Amino acid sequence: MEKTLVVVGAGPGLGMGVARAFGRRGFRVGLIARTRAKLDVLVDELAGEGITAAAFSADIRDRGSLTAALASAEGALGPVDVLEFSPSPTGPITHAAQTTVESVTAQFELHVLGAVSAVRHVLPTMRARGSGTLLLTTGVSSTVPAPFLANVGMAMAGLRNWAHALRTELRPEGVHVATVTIASGIVPGGETDPDAIGARYFALHRRRDRAEEVIGDPGAFQALVDRRSRVASDGDGTGSTGVSRQREAEGRTAPRPR
């Protein structure tokens, strides 16, 4: 019997890696994100690989929009067996001292309230049948406080905390909850390739004894935080000059972890 994966926050990197990992193993795949045209390109790409997929547009921060998309996915593909939640941060990303109520609210609406809305929609069916998997993605800022990712880190830490509490509560009912912490840029090749990461998501779904998977090296990110802090202390008092020089010295081209 075919099963259904829904990726909330699907994109050409991580989302497609997860979609391929499950789709190649017989799952039907639903992709949810804001822009339908971009999703259609991804669906066509999956179809070319023999994977059954469908696109559903939604604003993840809008509960009604998100739940309507999930309902449409269920109608087209069947009940959700695996929900994967991984929207990319949007809106201003603030330093700790510049964080405002508005900047935190924007991140919580996306990462925490979006996850709660998605989970609450699919959870009743999972509990009723005594099976299902919830894979909730966070960034390394959920475990490593970073002054330059302050508002995102607050939301990520909140999502991770809730996910692990949810795991404890739902485990006796047969519903598997786990988090994936992204502690590196997602780039082609090696263990940070989207397809390689997707395979680890599938393994986490299969290995129900695991509560968390960490992609990359949180220690390396902590070292980056420490370097930036030291350089900022040599800057203009606000850290902007020092951090700018540090970024130039690093010469990084990979996307920064969340």
TAFEN-V691341 format. One record per residue. SS is DSSP state (@ for helix, = for strand, . for the rest). PSI is psi in radians with two decimals (NA if undefined). D_CENTER is the distance of its C-alpha to the mean C-alpha in whole Angstrom. Layout:
BEGIN
ss = (SS:SS)
psi = (PSI:PSI)
d_center = (D_CENTER:D_CENTER)
END
This chain:
BEGIN
ss = (.:.:.:=:=:=:=:=:.:.:.:.:.:@:@:@:@:@:@:@:@:@:@:.:.:.:.:=:=:=:=:=:=:.:.:@:@:@:@:@:@:@:@:@:@:@:@:@:.:.:.:.:=:=:=:=:=:.:.:.:.:.:@:@:@:@:@:@:@:@:@:@:@:@:@:@:@:.:.:.:.:=:=:=:=:.:.:.:.:.:.:.:.:.:.:@:@:@:.:.:@:@:@:@:@:@:@:@:@:@:@:@:@:@:@:@:@:@:@:@:@:@:@:@:@:@:@:@:@:.:.:=:=:=:=:=:=:=:=:@:@:@:.:.:.:.:@:@:@:@:@:@:@:@:@:@:@:@:@:@:@:@:@:@:@:@:@:@:@:@:@:@:@:.:=:=:=:=:=:=:=:=:=:.:.:.:.:.:.:@:@:@:.:@:@:@:@:@:@:@:@:@:@:@:@:@:.:.:.:.:.:=:=:=:=:=:.:@:@:@:@:@:@:@:@:@:@:@:@:@:@:@:@:.:.:.:.:.:.:@:@:@:@:@:@:@:@:@:@:@:.:.:.:.:.:.:.:.)
psi = (2.25:2.55:2.93:2.29:2.37:2.21:2.02:2.06:0.58:2.44:-3.12:-0.20:-1.73:-0.83:-0.74:-0.59:-0.75:-0.77:-0.77:-0.75:-0.73:-0.71:-0.65:-0.24:0.36:0.03:2.46:2.56:2.23:2.31:2.20:2.23:-3.12:-0.76:1.94:-0.70:-0.72:-0.67:-0.69:-0.63:-0.73:-0.71:-0.75:-0.68:-0.75:-0.73:-0.64:-0.34:0.14:0.32:2.25:2.09:2.73:2.66:2.51:2.03:2.51:2.64:1.93:-0.44:-0.17:1.90:-0.78:-0.74:-0.77:-0.80:-0.56:-0.70:-0.70:-0.71:-0.70:-0.69:-0.73:-0.69:-0.61:-0.59:-0.24:3.03:2.54:2.11:-0.63:2.19:2.16:2.22:2.03:1.01:2.56:2.54:2.42:2.93:3.11:2.39:2.16:2.62:2.78:-0.85:-0.28:0.08:2.36:2.90:-0.74:-0.73:-0.59:-0.74:-0.74:-0.73:-0.65:-0.67:-0.68:-1.01:-0.67:-1.00:-0.59:-0.76:-0.75:-0.77:-0.80:-0.80:-0.77:-0.47:-0.76:-0.33:-0.73:-0.72:-0.70:-0.76:-0.66:-0.63:-0.09:0.50:2.80:2.81:2.34:2.01:1.94:2.16:2.31:2.99:2.98:-0.38:-0.14:-0.40:-0.35:1.81:2.23:2.06:-0.54:0.00:0.66:-0.91:-0.62:-0.77:-0.65:-0.77:-0.76:-0.73:-0.68:-0.74:-0.78:-0.76:-0.84:-0.72:-0.74:-0.58:-0.71:-0.68:-0.82:-0.70:-0.64:-0.29:-0.74:-0.31:0.02:0.09:2.15:2.18:2.30:2.76:2.65:2.13:2.07:1.93:0.47:2.92:2.63:1.86:2.67:2.50:2.42:-2.80:-0.17:0.16:2.46:-0.68:-0.65:-0.70:-0.72:-0.69:-0.59:-0.56:-0.77:-0.71:-0.65:-0.64:-0.74:-0.68:1.58:-0.05:-0.17:2.32:-0.35:2.51:2.34:2.15:2.07:-2.89:1.77:-0.52:-0.66:-0.66:-0.68:-0.70:-0.67:-0.77:-0.78:-0.73:-0.79:-0.64:-0.72:-0.76:-0.68:-0.61:-0.30:0.08:-2.43:0.32:-0.53:-0.20:-0.16:-0.75:-0.81:-0.76:-0.68:-0.77:-0.67:-0.74:-0.71:-0.69:-0.64:-0.64:0.63:2.46:-0.33:2.61:2.45:2.60:2.77:NA)
d_center = (27:24:21:18:15:13:9:8:7:9:11:13:11:8:8:12:12:11:13:16:16:16:18:21:21:22:19:20:16:15:13:13:12:15:17:19:21:18:17:20:20:17:19:22:21:20:23:25:24:25:22:22:19:19:18:17:17:16:15:12:14:17:17:20:19:16:18:20:18:17:21:21:19:21:24:24:22:23:21:18:18:14:11:8:5:2:5:7:9:12:16:18:16:19:21:22:26:25:22:23:23:22:19:17:18:16:13:13:14:11:8:11:13:11:10:13:15:13:14:17:18:17:18:22:22:21:23:26:26:25:22:18:15:12:9:6:3:5:7:11:12:12:15:16:18:18:21:19:16:17:16:12:13:15:12:9:12:13:10:11:14:14:12:15:18:17:17:20:22:21:21:25:24:23:19:17:14:12:9:8:8:8:12:13:13:12:15:18:20:20:17:15:15:13:15:15:12:12:15:14:11:14:16:14:15:19:19:19:20:17:15:13:12:12:12:14:17:16:20:20:18:20:23:22:21:25:26:25:27:30:30:29:32:35:34:35:34:31:29:29:32:31:27:28:30:28:25:28:29:26:26:22:21:17:14:14:11:9)
END
